[in-house]
Amino acid sequence: MFGFGKKISEDEHVYAPVTGEVIPLDKVSDPVFAQKMMGDGYAVEPNASKIVSPVSGKVTMVQGHAVGLKRFDDLELLVHIGIDTVSLNGKPFTTAVKEGDIVDAGDDLVTVNWEQVEEAGLPKTTLVLITNTADKLESITVHYGPAVAGQQLGSAKARRD
């Protein structure tokens, strides 16, 4: 799955990071995300605990509550699990990847204990953000509604400089 020398797939599609209801960012409770201050993307109100990669790419950062990914076309994505969950110091999160791994869309990233997130009074909303939107994103198309983890939702196209 994370083999040495594995090539990143040139896949422009985006996928559901978790089973649940896919929603637009402007419906997210946190204004930083809703106003796209961290980049364009989409969110999921999850009803499952397994978080998978929303794209094929290289893992650039693993922090429990968040995983960074870089796609073949240099789009940089952040999978942010829950809102304000950084305050939980990684406790509810079990990571399946490490920095430098090459993943395919749908590969396991993190398993979450949502009960711990709920006990802390934090939203479970899971976000997929393109953090270099201003520099690299040409367009993103996402189909909203119910989705299963790993299901194709649309595509994100990078600007060709």
Secondary structure, DSSP 8 states (H G I E B T S, - for coil): ---TT-------EEE-SSSEEEE-GGGSSSHHHHTTTT-EEEEEEESSSEEE-SSSEEEEEE-SSEEEEE-TT--EEEEEESSSGGGGTTTTEEE---TT-EE-TT-EEEEE-HHHHHHTT----EEEEETTHHHHEEEEEE--EEE-TT-EEEEEEE---
